[in-house]
Amino acid sequence: MESLKSRLVEWNARTNERQKLQHVYLAVAVLGILVAGLITLLFPDLGHQIVVVALAALGAFFLNAVIWNLLKAALITYLPSRPRRKQ
């Protein structure tokens, strides 16, 4: 349990908000597909609906990745960095 906590603290420290969001999209997609596979054995219609949600999360993952890369390539590199505030 302590190992999991230390890994989560390390992950939180070394990733930014965009990367965390991407990880959540990917986790929802993968877990959704796995859960849908199990549920489909008993309730096929519910399993199909869960797959649709998982595929939507996967689509959001790819769309978010493309948009952020386009923004980074076209805009962010040309913006001046924030000036530091005096304390």
C-alpha positions as CSV (number, residue, x, y, z in Angstrom):
1,M,0.0,0.0,0.0
2,E,2.8,2.4,0.8
3,S,4.5,1.6,-2.5
4,L,1.3,2.6,-4.4
5,K,1.1,5.8,-2.4
6,S,4.7,6.8,-3.1
7,R,4.2,6.0,-6.8
8,L,1.1,8.2,-6.9
9,V,2.9,11.1,-5.1
10,E,5.8,10.8,-7.6
11,W,3.4,10.7,-10.6
12,N,1.6,13.8,-9.2
13,A,4.9,15.7,-8.8
14,R,6.4,14.9,-12.2
15,T,3.4,15.3,-14.5
16,N,1.5,18.4,-15.4
17,E,-2.3,18.8,-15.6
18,R,-2.5,18.0,-19.3
19,Q,-0.6,14.8,-18.9
20,K,-2.8,13.8,-15.9
21,L,-5.9,14.4,-18.0
22,Q,-4.6,12.3,-20.8
23,H,-3.8,9.5,-18.3
24,V,-7.3,9.6,-17.0
25,Y,-8.8,9.5,-20.5
26,L,-6.7,6.5,-21.3
27,A,-7.5,4.7,-18.0
28,V,-11.2,5.2,-18.5
29,A,-11.0,3.8,-22.0
30,V,-9.0,0.8,-21.0
31,L,-11.0,0.0,-17.9
32,G,-14.3,0.7,-19.7
33,I,-13.5,-1.8,-22.4
34,L,-12.4,-4.5,-19.9
35,V,-15.5,-4.0,-17.7
36,A,-17.7,-3.9,-20.9
37,G,-16.3,-7.3,-21.9
38,L,-17.2,-8.9,-18.6
39,I,-20.6,-7.3,-18.4
40,T,-21.4,-8.3,-22.0
41,L,-21.4,-11.9,-21.0
42,L,-24.5,-11.3,-18.8
43,F,-26.1,-8.1,-20.2
44,P,-25.1,-7.5,-23.9
45,D,-27.0,-4.2,-24.3
46,L,-25.4,-2.7,-21.2
47,G,-21.9,-3.9,-22.3
48,H,-22.4,-2.2,-25.6
49,Q,-23.3,1.1,-23.9
50,I,-20.2,0.9,-21.8
51,V,-18.1,0.3,-24.9
52,V,-19.6,3.5,-26.4
53,V,-18.5,5.5,-23.3
54,A,-15.1,3.9,-23.4
55,L,-14.7,4.7,-27.1
56,A,-15.8,8.3,-26.4
57,A,-13.0,8.6,-23.8
58,L,-10.5,7.1,-26.3
59,G,-11.7,9.7,-28.8
60,A,-11.3,12.5,-26.3
61,F,-7.8,11.2,-25.6
62,F,-6.7,11.4,-29.2
63,L,-8.5,14.7,-29.9
64,N,-6.9,16.2,-26.8
65,A,-3.5,15.0,-27.9
66,V,-3.8,16.4,-31.4
67,I,-5.1,19.8,-30.2
68,W,-2.4,20.2,-27.6
69,N,0.3,19.2,-30.1
70,L,-1.1,21.7,-32.6
71,L,-1.2,24.4,-30.0
72,K,2.3,23.7,-28.9
73,A,3.7,23.7,-32.4
74,A,1.8,26.7,-33.7
75,L,1.3,29.0,-30.7
76,I,2.9,28.2,-27.4
77,T,6.5,28.3,-28.8
78,Y,5.9,31.8,-30.1
79,L,4.3,33.2,-26.9
80,P,6.7,35.0,-24.6
81,S,7.1,33.4,-21.2
82,R,5.5,34.9,-18.2
83,P,7.5,37.6,-16.4
84,R,8.4,36.6,-12.8
85,R,6.7,38.5,-10.1
86,K,8.7,40.1,-7.4
87,Q,8.0,38.8,-4.0
